[in-house]
Amino acid sequence: VSGDKALHMRGYIENPHVDLPPNALGKLDVGGCVGKNGYLSVVRDDGENRPFVGTTPLVSGEIGEDFAAYFAYSEQLPTAVAVGVKIGETGECLGAGGVFLQPLPGASEESVAKAEQAIQRFGSISSLLQEMSAEALAEKYFGNVKYYTLRPEYKCNCSRNYIEGILAAMGEEELRSIVREE
């Protein structure tokens, strides 16, 4: 997956037809599919042309747990991550989304403690988002606070010129080889 600060996202699933049966808790078994024998790598460019690369071992294969561990170990930032997808009996998505929470520089201990208490009261984030909007969830659990709702969109930053440059860099021999083989 790749994204930018405008939340233009793109990505792919290597095996989009994988079947995720429910785990013991009746939830999608993402961890069983992803496994625990890998790494989570994040490459971030803060706009200063010096990419930051952080890598941590997978903890559980569950996206929220692995990202929370990444922020704790690699960036050493206290971060609450709650993500989920609720799938109906016929395979339809009933609720999906998440909450990503980090204290801003200068946040008071009281504010951090309130946020931690609110996160602990969360049940299943996917069930909550099936029942209420993100705005209603923020109001219910965090009260009258300023928040920003950002909506990601699929957008590839490729252009014809970009792809032509990649193809030209590969060279004629390699391109002809690809055409013959595939």
N, C-alpha and C positions, 0 to 999 in steps of 0.2 A: 504494500500500500504506500502511496505517496500523496502528500498533501502540502498545501501552502497556507500562509497566514490568512488568506481570503477564504479558506475552507474549500478550495477546489481540490477534490479528491479523485484519485484513480487507483485502481488496483485490480488484481485478479486472484482467482482461487484456482490452484493447480488442479484440484479434482472437484469440480462443482457438483458432481453427482454422488458425493459421499453421503451415506445414510447415518444420521446421528440419532441413534435410539436414546430413549430417556435413561438417565443414570438412576442410582438408588433413590434420589430425591425427586424423581419425576421430571427433571429438567434435561435440556439438551446436553449430551455428553461431549461438550467441546474439548475438555481436557483429555478424554479418552481418545478423541480423534487427533488432536494436536500432539499429545504425548508430553513427557517431561524431560526428554533427553535432547534439548536444543537450547537455543539462545534467543533472546529478544534484543534486537539491535535497533537503535534509534539514531538517525543522522539528522541533526538540526542545524540550520543556518540562521543565525540571528541577524543576518543582513550585513555582516562585516567581512564576508568572504573567507571566513575561517570556520568551516563546519565542525560542530561538536559531535563526536561519535561516542555513544554509550552502549555498552553491552552487558547484559546480566543473564545468568542461567534461568531457564524457565523454572518456575516454582511448582505449578500445577497444570499448566496448559490452559487454564481458565484465564481469559483475557484480562478481566479486572484485577485478579490477584497478581498476575504477572506484571502488569503495568504498575501497580502499587509497589511491588518489590523493586522494579526498575527505578522508580523515582526515589525510593528509600536508599538503595545501594549505590546507584550510579550517579544520580544528581544530588543525593542527600537532602531531598526536600520532602517534608511530611505531605503526603498526598492521599486523599480518599478517592477511590474509584469504585463506582457502583454501576455495572452495566448488565444488561440482560435482554433476552428475547423470549417472549411467551408465544408458544406455538399451539394452535388448536388441534383438536383430535383429527381433523382432516388435513393438517399440514399448513394451514393459513397462519400468518403472523397476526397475533392479537394485540401485541404491545411490544415495543422495542425502544431502547434508548439508554441513556446513562447520565450520571452525574460525575463530574471531575472537579475536585475541590482542593485548592492549595491556598495557604495564607499568603497574602500580599506582604511585601516588605513593610515592617513596622506594625503588623497586626498585633493587637493586644493578646495576652494570654487568655483573657476572658472571651474574646471573640473566637479564638481557636477552640477553646473548651466548649462553647455553645455549638459550634459547627460539628465537633466530634460527637456531642450528645445527639444532635439532630440526625447525623448519619447512622448512629447506633439504633435509632428508632425506625429506620427504613426496614420495610419487609422486603419483598421481592420488587426490585425496581421495575421489572417488566409488567408486573401486576399493577403497580401504582400507575404506570404510564398508560395502561389499558383503561384505567378508571378515570384519570384526570390529565389535564394538559401539563406541560412542563412548567408553565407559569403558575398554575394552581399548586403543583408540587412544591415549588420554591416558596410560595406564600405559606403553605401549610407547615413546612418543616423549618423554614428559616425566617419567617415573619416578614416584616416590612424592610427588606434590604434591597439594595440596588443589585441587579443581575443583568446579564446579557444572554439572550438566546441567540445562538448562532446556528444557522442551518447549512450543513454541508451540501455540496452539489457535485455530481460527477462532471468533471471537466478535464480533458487531457490538454496539456500545454504544448502538444506537438503541433508542428506546422509542416506544410509540404517542404519548405526549405530545410527544416531540421532533419526530416527523414531523408531527403536527397543527400544531405551532408553525411549522414550515417552510412548510407549505401555507397557513396563515393569513397569514404574512408575504408570500407571493407575491401575494395578492389575488385576488378573484373573477374579475376580467377576464382575468388571465393564466392562471388555472386553466382557465377555459372555452375559451380559445384553444388550450391544450395538448390538451384533450379533442377539440376540433374537428379539429386538425391530425394528431393521432396516434391 
